[in-house]
Amino acid sequence: MEFFTNLSDKIGKKLEKGRPFHFLYSTYDALDSFLLTPKTITTSGSHIRDAVDMKRIMITVMIALFPALLFGMWNVGHQHFLSIGEDTTIWQSFGYGFLKWLPLVIVTYGSGLLVEAIFAQVRGHQIAEGFFVTGFLIPMIMPPDVPLWIVSVATIFAVLFGKEVFGGTGYNFLNPALLARAFVFFAYPSVISGDAVWISQSADVISGATPLSLVMNGSTSVLPSNWSLFIGTIPGSFGETSKIAILLGAILLIYTQVASWKIMISVIIGGLLTGTIFHATGACPILGWQHLLLGGFLFGAVFMATDPVTATHTQSGKYIYGFLIGAIAIVIRVLNKGYPEGMMLAILLMNIFAPLIDYCVIQLNIRHRKKRILRKKIQSHFGK
Amino acid sequence: MYRIRRGLDIKMTGSARQMLEQHTPHTYYVCPPDFRWLKPKLLVNEGDSVKIGTPLFCRKEDERIVVVAPVEGTVRAIVRGEKRAIEAIIIDRKDNSETSRPVDISETNDANSLKQMLLANGLWPFLRQRPFSVIPSPDSQPKALFISCFDSSPLAPDYKILLKGKKDEWEKGICILKQVIGPSPIHLCLRKGDDNTFFESTENVDIQYFKGPHPAGNVGTQIHRIAPIDKGETVWYIHPQDVVTIGRFFLRKELSFEKTIALTGPKMEQPGYISTIYGADLSEILKNNNVVSHFSRRHRRHDATLRAENIRYIAGNVLTGKQMTEFNATHFYDSQVTAIAEGGEREIIGWLLPGLRKWSFSHTYLSWLYPSQFTNKENNSNFLIYNTSLNGGRRTFMMTDVYDKVFPFSIIPLSLLKACLTQDIEQMEELGIYEVDDEDFALCEVVCPSKMECQQIIRDGLFLLYHNA
């Protein structure tokens, strides 16, 4: 143990300011704090601190993503072999999906961390661990066959213009992972929309339409059963298909208090309500609750909308923010056939409006506090 | 009854239980930095002999407010720090001198002459005012006086033991304070469910009950619930033990700065209460309280020695106390010393380990499985590690939920912190800066995953307002 600590100290000294290799310091620092817990002790303020830090929070989110990811790997293979009509074992499907996922994640981390490292070095900051989750999320919301260079460009765009130009992790107002997806969606629409992209290397005769686009085209009759929608044996990206895996992740996030249950619940309520209204008016053939099983609605609600930086920061604002995400996602889905995946756009839109919601909540709080002080004064003046 | 829902009780081992000995050492420290933002004007020189009650320094802006010598003896040294600011006045106690000095005072009910006596004998600084937690001006009139009769912070001393056998002094003290503040009420805040017989029979006070986790015992929380402070108003507060000191002065006609201090903490060999005098050098007793120690009695920085022993001594509690580095004495307002393990040990990939023994408010470590979190069995909670590790690197504000869970005010903590950081005075006032003090943000600081120095941020914000006012 001591050996590692000493070694790290030695390397650290070699990279101090003024040394020729100082430009590697932030990289060293990131690696050092990644491998060994920091040795810093409290110097002012409270003497004891919670064991939790951003690294632990990020790893918890990643653990919460694992069920969806593992299922997604299997499902990508499963859908592929299904479309070419081959019978395979679980492990073959899983292996196929894993080999599809691996290059994606390597490219994402590679390009994203490069940008992060450069910025951290230039600014003299530590490399924030925010990208670990972003880089994990990006492959999970892309089609399995997306060209790697597009993923790389999208990641660099998202990190650069979604985050670093505003000052880095914590200052961004758009969810970087969704921004990467939106970038691909608008810049290279052919690789992310249409019926062909959601099954990896599918046979031409088979339509790879996702259930969501089936609904939007009005072909509800060929929709898979609700049960398979829930379990997730449907075409789609790595992360979004299995609702049961996503719910497992949601339970972990809520229990560990890493993500806000307020946002999750209100997104779902917003979606349910809007879906039900559309169904009742006849604008949409499927029931309100079925919307939750389609596309990336649930994945977005659990992992994207709850990003604490880009969501509203006030507690009551979270209800409004979540509700509007759910509602707008369904509105986009139903009313705009060109953009079946309304969730992405809804979350990005509400990311932009989150500061406004916060502003309103803060103003309400100020007014409430003024009234409260007045009330207490009257109370104490006249006795209780 | 006021119920506090949001908050957190930190359960550490090593709370003080039994009474230890009397401790009257040779050296005493009076530290001007104990009094917030007070610019001292020295009234003594090195080598002067002082009696109990001899003014040592006064407030530059208001020379009526003086801080006096707690013992009889000679001024050994006046220690200055950066920019020649006075850090401490060190007094050598005259051997076998009395711990109290008889005073000649006449019975009076006049508020002004009572104030005069408090001021002249150095008892006035026991009073503090919100906002800002500074010593109030004798000319101001508070909206109310708050006395929190329980401490909910980690390993807090039991006030019933601190005040044991001092019932008469307590009642006299309350009586004097009532006359000083005139028509404003005195709020006595008690914890529901405790044995409060000592306090409940007090006359001339409004008794309020509180229930819930820390910071239920902080006066800030209590003021917020009962009489929130608007701009321009002040509320005074005082520690019950200091009420007794004032009471003793008027009842027994003697000036004495004796107080009981709790020695607590997981690293305190023998936790307990000692009866001593304010400012007493505690090196000796802390040394005896530990198996291995080279605790220096001489006045010099010995960070290194303390670090080598891997124990940190804190004057006060772990949330708001100050590390004892140079002067091993409690602060003017504190009645607690805490010893905890110094952290800083490195772990390989600590953020990935299950963390069975790591203490965390969140459930991100598996330590929440440990039943002591639920059963409140203090003996067992030794299992969890409490040390001074920062446990992470400083980041920007990211987790926006955590502060609200431990902050029982109708104030949005994150917005207030941001207003303080941006020095937006108008916003700070609107968001309720006058109602809080840095200690109210201590829990936010503890649970923050971004390791923000919340207390310092709030203190800086208050400082800005104080100097603009």
Interface residues (C-beta under 8 A of the other chain):
Chain A: M1 F4 T5 S8 S33 F34 L35 L36 T37 P38 K39 T40 I41 T42 S44 G45 S46 H47 I48 R49 D50 A51 V52 D53 M54 K55 R56 I57 I59 T60 Q126 A128 G130 G168 T169 G170 Y171 Y255 T256 Q257 V258 S260 P308 V309 A311 T312 H313 T314 Q315 D358 V361 I362 N365 I366 H368 R369 R372 I373 K376 K377 S380
Chain B: I10 P185 I226 A227 P228 D230 R312 I314 V318 L319 T320 G321 Q323 T338 I340 E342 G343 G344 E345 R346 E347 I348 I349 G350 W351 L352 G355 K358 W359 S360 F361 S362 H363 T364 Y365 S367 Y386 N387 T388 S389 L390 N391 G392 G393 R394 R395 T396 F397 M398 M399 T400 D401 V402 D404 K405 S410 I411 I412 L414 S415 E430 L431 G432 A442 E445 V446 V447 C448 P449 S450 K451 E453 C454 Q455 Q456
